[in-house]
Amino acid sequence: MKASKKVKSKIIWVLIYTKAKQEFIANENLQKQGFKTFLPLIAPTNKNSGFKSLVPVFPRYFFAQIDFELENWTSINSSYGVSHIVMFGEKFTSIPNKIIKLIQDKLDESGIYKENISIVDYEEGDSVTIKKGKFAGIDAIFLSNKSKDRVRLLLKLLNTTIVSEITKSDIGHKEITKNFKF
């Protein structure tokens, strides 16, 4: 009876480096060529951001599977939007399946990471930019809550600082964003 040999998989995940702002184009081109790809996306929640659409979690990078037996990987470097396959010397940098799975587990069912935003109370010493009222746009330091709807701030005005009380609604809420982490 022959001992069965464990067949080593010739299919690996590799990291693709794209040309600037061409992750979507490169990803689509590789998919059209029959490659399995993985481009993790994030839905930005920064209200000040100019981005309203999805952006890559890893700008200029995404993942693709290659099969050494089919030698289908040779066309990747010349694909539109692709700069090159990330390699160490002349060896492919294989991304372990568990890393790909770990990233996929952070995404929702549609493959998108959504940042979680929590609203918390300001604490003494927090930097604040006043959003409304006669001091709108002024930077300040939060000192304390004065009452249910008023706060005390240390305002930086004309090379001096003064303590002032303003309504809580003028400074808005403190938002904490949970960023993408492993």
BELJOVEN-V772661 format. One record per residue. N is the residue number from 1. RES is the residue in three letters. D_FIRST is the distance of its C-alpha to the first C-alpha in Angstrom with 2 decimals. Layout:
n:N res:RES d_first:D_FIRST
n:N res:RES d_first:D_FIRST
This chain:
n:1 res:MET d_first:0.00
n:2 res:LYS d_first:3.80
n:3 res:ALA d_first:6.57
n:4 res:SER d_first:9.11
n:5 res:LYS d_first:12.34
n:6 res:LYS d_first:15.50
n:7 res:VAL d_first:17.84
n:8 res:LYS d_first:21.23
n:9 res:SER d_first:24.06
n:10 res:LYS d_first:26.53
n:11 res:ILE d_first:29.21
n:12 res:ILE d_first:31.67
n:13 res:TRP d_first:35.15
n:14 res:VAL d_first:37.90
n:15 res:LEU d_first:41.55
n:16 res:ILE d_first:44.13
n:17 res:TYR d_first:47.65
n:18 res:THR d_first:50.29
n:19 res:LYS d_first:53.79
n:20 res:ALA d_first:56.48
n:21 res:LYS d_first:56.68
n:22 res:GLN d_first:54.24
n:23 res:GLU d_first:51.25
n:24 res:PHE d_first:51.69
n:25 res:ILE d_first:52.15
n:26 res:ALA d_first:49.13
n:27 res:ASN d_first:46.95
n:28 res:GLU d_first:48.16
n:29 res:ASN d_first:47.65
n:30 res:LEU d_first:44.02
n:31 res:GLN d_first:43.38
n:32 res:LYS d_first:45.02
n:33 res:GLN d_first:42.61
n:34 res:GLY d_first:39.65
n:35 res:PHE d_first:38.79
n:36 res:LYS d_first:38.09
n:37 res:THR d_first:40.80
n:38 res:PHE d_first:42.11
n:39 res:LEU d_first:45.82
n:40 res:PRO d_first:46.87
n:41 res:LEU d_first:50.53
n:42 res:ILE d_first:53.24
n:43 res:ALA d_first:56.36
n:44 res:PRO d_first:59.11
n:45 res:THR d_first:61.62
n:46 res:ASN d_first:64.15
n:47 res:LYS d_first:67.39
n:48 res:ASN d_first:68.88
n:49 res:SER d_first:66.00
n:50 res:GLY d_first:66.64
n:51 res:PHE d_first:63.13
n:52 res:LYS d_first:63.07
n:53 res:SER d_first:59.70
n:54 res:LEU d_first:56.13
n:55 res:VAL d_first:55.27
n:56 res:PRO d_first:51.97
n:57 res:VAL d_first:50.86
n:58 res:PHE d_first:50.02
n:59 res:PRO d_first:52.73
n:60 res:ARG d_first:51.51
n:61 res:TYR d_first:47.81
n:62 res:PHE d_first:45.11
n:63 res:PHE d_first:41.32
n:64 res:ALA d_first:39.22
n:65 res:GLN d_first:35.53
n:66 res:ILE d_first:34.29
n:67 res:ASP d_first:31.13
n:68 res:PHE d_first:30.30
n:69 res:GLU d_first:28.25
n:70 res:LEU d_first:31.32
n:71 res:GLU d_first:33.70
n:72 res:ASN d_first:36.15
n:73 res:TRP d_first:37.72
n:74 res:THR d_first:40.00
n:75 res:SER d_first:42.71
n:76 res:ILE d_first:43.11
n:77 res:ASN d_first:45.54
n:78 res:SER d_first:47.81
n:79 res:SER d_first:47.91
n:80 res:TYR d_first:51.31
n:81 res:GLY d_first:51.91
n:82 res:VAL d_first:49.04
n:83 res:SER d_first:50.02
n:84 res:HIS d_first:46.55
n:85 res:ILE d_first:43.07
n:86 res:VAL d_first:43.27
n:87 res:MET d_first:41.32
n:88 res:PHE d_first:41.28
n:89 res:GLY d_first:42.07
n:90 res:GLU d_first:39.73
n:91 res:LYS d_first:36.93
n:92 res:PHE d_first:36.66
n:93 res:THR d_first:37.54
n:94 res:SER d_first:34.77
n:95 res:ILE d_first:36.15
n:96 res:PRO d_first:33.66
n:97 res:ASN d_first:33.07
n:98 res:LYS d_first:34.50
n:99 res:ILE d_first:37.78
n:100 res:ILE d_first:38.05
n:101 res:LYS d_first:37.38
n:102 res:LEU d_first:39.98
n:103 res:ILE d_first:42.55
n:104 res:GLN d_first:41.80
n:105 res:ASP d_first:42.32
n:106 res:LYS d_first:45.85
n:107 res:LEU d_first:46.77
n:108 res:ASP d_first:48.07
n:109 res:GLU d_first:46.61
n:110 res:SER d_first:48.28
n:111 res:GLY d_first:46.77
n:112 res:ILE d_first:50.03
n:113 res:TYR d_first:50.90
n:114 res:LYS d_first:54.22
n:115 res:GLU d_first:56.16
n:116 res:ASN d_first:57.51
n:117 res:ILE d_first:61.19
n:118 res:SER d_first:62.86
n:119 res:ILE d_first:66.62
n:120 res:VAL d_first:67.79
n:121 res:ASP d_first:71.18
n:122 res:TYR d_first:72.61
n:123 res:GLU d_first:72.84
n:124 res:GLU d_first:75.56
n:125 res:GLY d_first:75.15
n:126 res:ASP d_first:73.14
n:127 res:SER d_first:74.26
n:128 res:VAL d_first:75.64
n:129 res:THR d_first:77.04
n:130 res:ILE d_first:79.67
n:131 res:LYS d_first:78.88
n:132 res:LYS d_first:82.11
n:133 res:GLY d_first:85.76
n:134 res:LYS d_first:88.32
n:135 res:PHE d_first:85.88
n:136 res:ALA d_first:83.10
n:137 res:GLY d_first:81.10
n:138 res:ILE d_first:82.21
n:139 res:ASP d_first:79.63
n:140 res:ALA d_first:80.08
n:141 res:ILE d_first:78.53
n:142 res:PHE d_first:77.99
n:143 res:LEU d_first:80.03
n:144 res:SER d_first:79.97
n:145 res:ASN d_first:80.45
n:146 res:LYS d_first:84.18
n:147 res:SER d_first:84.03
n:148 res:LYS d_first:81.89
n:149 res:ASP d_first:82.55
n:150 res:ARG d_first:83.85
n:151 res:VAL d_first:82.27
n:152 res:ARG d_first:83.64
n:153 res:LEU d_first:82.58
n:154 res:LEU d_first:83.50
n:155 res:LEU d_first:84.51
n:156 res:LYS d_first:84.61
n:157 res:LEU d_first:87.81
n:158 res:LEU d_first:89.98
n:159 res:ASN d_first:88.77
n:160 res:THR d_first:89.24
n:161 res:THR d_first:87.41
n:162 res:ILE d_first:88.83
n:163 res:VAL d_first:87.63
n:164 res:SER d_first:87.85
n:165 res:GLU d_first:87.01
n:166 res:ILE d_first:85.63
n:167 res:THR d_first:84.07
n:168 res:LYS d_first:80.36
n:169 res:SER d_first:79.86
n:170 res:ASP d_first:81.09
n:171 res:ILE d_first:78.04
n:172 res:GLY d_first:75.49
n:173 res:HIS d_first:72.21
n:174 res:LYS d_first:69.81
n:175 res:GLU d_first:66.46
n:176 res:ILE d_first:63.21
n:177 res:THR d_first:60.34
n:178 res:LYS d_first:56.74
n:179 res:ASN d_first:55.08
n:180 res:PHE d_first:51.48
n:181 res:LYS d_first:49.54
n:182 res:PHE d_first:45.95
